[in-house]
């Protein structure tokens, strides 16, 4: 086996990194995950994930954690409403939704990110994840790498895999290609215990998700675990909007006034979100890696997930692609098909870039459709046909 008697360092403990660690440990590989969080509960996880048959779900099956996943997924969270700017329902699949049918290839079960993380963490050997390990730099040492962390610790690994997200510190050691701005910014908000704090929106969403379209702007909203609700105001803006708009994201009243000004045609039904959201709001400019990116494979260093191919979220492929990367990379490294680690990494990266380019192109196209003047009609046509 290529990794026999070798140590593997995965930098970043998101869905992709933890999935990869689990898959490698199942093959007896010595692997450590270096995560910047202080501990497993140090940070609230983001929006729920809908896992796809050939990527996220395929990886879950390979990890042997499918039963745990089924026990923790959110039934009905994949139900969808499409509404206009007045919160009038124009499309609903609540009565025709597939429901819990894991044999149906169109079923995309949703799971809270925190629950998925707990499942993956619980499957790893003790002390696999080294917490409070904020990666700073690394240098070549013999045939491997010496990694340095913000807390002053260092660690050696024969093979390093970057799984540290869109702002990856590992990526610059592989390529200097940078992402480009998609033209879209999303403003993230969260409403805790929405049944009590935002009853109108809680009733409307009914445990599923909402896509609202009007005047080239969106609100995208989903039920989260624990009774919370997450939403994104999504719109086209200058790349530097988040830092030049003079908004105080921790001022709830100011953010409500911004919404009234930026979304003037939208009804007061939506005010409930901004009036009751936890602060601060989080602006997220949306970036994408070039569709034709390429680089020369390195003999003992590679990356997965957003570190390799950050893309807009308008095709639901982010975490799914990361878990698919983990699935493929683990197979390339342990299947015995390749003579060297370098060969395995090279073939994996070629496959990964091709997949990611197709997904990114779809996501960019969807983003344009969703932020066009006729977005509502376009999306109704899409979902009606689907």
N, C-alpha and C positions, 0 to 999 in steps of 0.2 A: 504493500500500500504506500502511496506517495507520501502520506503524512505520518507514517510509522516513525516513532521516536522523535517527532517534531512537535514543537509547541505553536499554537495558533492564538493570536490576539485579535479579538473583534472589538473595535472601538465604536461604542454606541449600543445601547440596550433597548432599542425600539422593537417593533414586531419582526422586522427583517433580521436584526442581529440576534435576537433571542431564538428565533426559529432556526437560524443557521447553527447556533451553539447546540441546540437540542439535536439536530440532525447529525452533527459531527460527533457528539458524545455517543449517539447510538452506534457509531462505527468505531468507538473506542479511541477517539482522538483527544489529545490533551488540549483543551481550549479554555481560555479565559475571556470574559466580557468586561471591558473597562467602561464604566458608566459614570457620567459627571454628577448625576443626582446623588444626594447624601444617603438616601435609602429608597426602598421600594415605594414608600408613600409620600415622598418629598414633593411630588409635583402632581397636580390634577391632570389626568389624561384628557385628550381632546375629544372630538366628536366620535360617535360610534362608527364602526367599519362594516361595510357590506362586503362579504367575501365571495369571490367568484369561483366557479367550478374548476377552471383550469389553472388557477393561480393560488389565491389564498386558501381555498378549501382543499386543493390538491396538496398543499404544504401541510395543512393540519392533518390530513389523512396519513401522510408520510411520517409525521412526528409521533403517530400513535395516540394522539390526543383528541380524536374525534368525539368520543363519548363525553369527555370533559367540556368540549365546545358545545355540544348539544344541550348539556345541562346548564349552560350559562348564556346562550344566545338570547336575543330579545324578540320573542314571537310578535309578529305584527309590525315591527319597527320598519319593515321594508314597504309598508303601505304608503301610497303616494297620493297627494292632492296637488293639482295645479290650480292656482287662483290668480285673479287679476289684482290690480292695485287697490281695489275696494274690498279685497278679501272675499270676493264672490267665487264660489267653487265652479270651475269650468271643466274639470276632469277629476274623477276619483276611481281608484281601483279597489277601494275598501270592500266592495261586495264581490269583486271578481278576482281578488288577490289569490295567488297560488296557495298561500298559507304554508304550513310546515310540511314541506315535501322535498326532502333532501335528494330524492331520486330525479327530480325535475331539474334539467340543466339551466333553466331560467330563474330558479330560486336563488336569491342572493341574501342569505340570512345575515342579520346585523348583530354585532356584539359590541358591548361597551369596551373601549380601548383599555380601560383599567382592568376589566375582567379578563381580557385576552392576555394582558401582561402577567396577571396573577397565574393563569394557567401555564404559560410558558416558563415563568420563573419557578413554579412549583415542580416542573418536570426536570430541572437541571440538578446536577450534582451539587452538594454543599460547597459554598465558597467559589462557585463558578463566576459569579458576578462580583467584581471588585468595585464597590461604591465609592463615591467621592473621588473619582478618577477623571478629572477634567483634562483631556489631552492637550498638551502644549506644543510638543515637537518630538521628533525622533531622528535618529541617525543610524547609518549602517554600522553594524558591528559583526565582524566575521561574515558569516553567510546569512545573517538575520538582521534584526532591527532592535535598537534600544529605545524604548518609548519613555518620554518624560511627562509628568503630570503636574498640574498646578499646585497640588499639595506637597510637592517636593519629592515624591516617590518616583522610582523608575522601574521598568520591567523589560525583560528580553523576550523576544518571540522570533521563531524561525519564519513564520508567515504572518502578515498583518492584513486584516480586512477592514476597510472603512465602512461603517454603518452609522455614521454620525450626522446624517441629515443634509438638508439643503446648504447649510453653511459649513460643510465638512472641512475639518482641518487636515484630513488625510488626503483629500482630492489633489491639493497642489503638489504633492509628491509624485502624482501620476500624470497630471496634465494641467496646463495653464488655461484651458478652455473655460470660459465663464458663461453663466446663463444670461439670457436677455429678458427684458421686462415685457410681459404679455400685453400691457396696456390696461390691465384690470387690477383693481385693488378691492380687497374684501375687509370689511370692518366686523370683527368678531365680538359677539356679546353672549352672555350666559344668564339665564334666569333660573335661580335655584327654587326647587319645590314649586314648580309652575302651577300646579293645581290650585294652590292657595294664592300665589303672588301674581299670576297672570291667567285667571280662569277663562277668559275669552279665547286666548290663543291655545291654552291647554285643551279646551273643548274642541276647537277647530282641528288641531293636529291629531287628536284622537290616537295617540300612541305611535304615530307614523312619522311622515316627513311632509313638508310643504315646499313647493317651488312657486314663488309669486313673481309675476312679470308685469312690468308697466313702464312705458316711457324710457326704454333702453336701460332700465335698472332692475335689479332683482332683490328679493329677500329669500334666502335659502335657510330652511329651518328643520331641525330634527329633534325627536325625543331622545333624551339620554338616560342612562341608567340612574337609579336612585330618585326618579321623579323630576329630574332637571330638564331644561330645554336649552338647546344651543341654536344660535342663529348668526347669519352673516348678511350684512347689507353689502351687495356686490355691484360695482359700477366701474365705468371707465374713468380714468383719472391720470394726471401726470405722474410720472414715476416717483417724484419726490413729494407727492401730496401728503403723505403721512407725517412728514417732518416740517412742512411749510404752511400748513393750514391754520396754525395758531390755536388749535383745539386743545382743551384740557380733557384727556380721555378719562380722567377720574372724576369729572364733573358731570353728574347724571343729567342735570337740568340743561347744561350747555349741549350735551350730546343729543338730547331730545330736540332742542331748537335747531341743531344742525340737520337732523333728519327732516324736520318740518320744512326747512329751507331747501335741502338737497333733493327731497322727494315730495315736492309741493302738490302733485296730483294724487298722492296716496292718501287713503282715508285715515281717520283718527283711530281706527281699529288697531293699527300697528303701533300706536303710541305706547300701548301697554308693555310692549317689549322693552322700549327704551326707558320707561318710567320705573321698571322693576329689575332691570339688568344689574348684575354685580359690576362694580367698577374696579379697575379701569377696563374700558373697551380696548381691543387690540387690533391695530391696523395691520393688514397683511398684503403688501404688494405681491402680485403673483408673477413668478418667474418660470422660465422654461429653458432647458438646455438646447443648444442647436441640434436640429434633427439629423445633421450629417456629422456629428462629432466623432472623432476617432483619435486613437493614441497608440503608441507602441506598448505592447504588454510587458510588464515587469515580471521577473522570475519568482517573486515572493510577496507581491503586494497587489491588492485589487480592492474593489469597492462594490457595494450593493445599495439598492434603494435610492432615496433622494440624493445621496452623495454622488451617485453615478448619473442619475437622470431625473432631476427634479422637473416636474411638469405641472401645469394647471390642474385643478381638482375636478374639472368638468366632465370627466369620464369615469370617475370613481376607481382609478387605477393605482393611486399612490402606494398604499400599503399592500395591495394585491401584487403589484410589480415587485416590491421589496421581498415579499414572501416567496414569489416565484423565483427571484434571483437567488434566494437562500436555497431553495429546492434544487435549482440547476447547479449552482456552484458546489454544493455538497456532493452532488452526483458526479460532477466532473472531477472532483478531487479524490473521490473514494471508489469509483467504479472499476478502476484498473484499465480503463481504455487508453490512458495516456502515459507516456514514458516518463515525463517530468512534470513537476508542479507548474513550471513555466508554460508547457504545452496546454495543461488543463486550464490555466488562467486565460491564455490566449483564446482558446476555443469558447470558453464561457463568455468572455467580454464581447466577442464577435456576435454571439447569439443574443446576449443581453442588449447590446446597442441596437440591433435590428428590431427586437421586440419593443424596446423603449421608444424608438423613433416612430413606429406605427401608433403606439398609444398616445404619444405626445401630439402627433398630428391630429388625431381624433379629438383630443382634449382642446387643442387650440381652435379647431373648427367649431366645436360645441360652444366654447366660450364666446366666439363671435356671434353665433346664432342666438345665444341666451342674452346677449347685450345689444341686440339690434332693435330697431323700432317696432318690428313685427314679431318680436320674440314669442309673445303669447301664442299667436297663431301657428308659428313654426313648431313650438313645443307641443301644442295640442295635436298637430298633425303627426308628429313623431310618436307620441304616446298612443294616439288613436290607432295608428298603423301597427304599432308594436302589440 
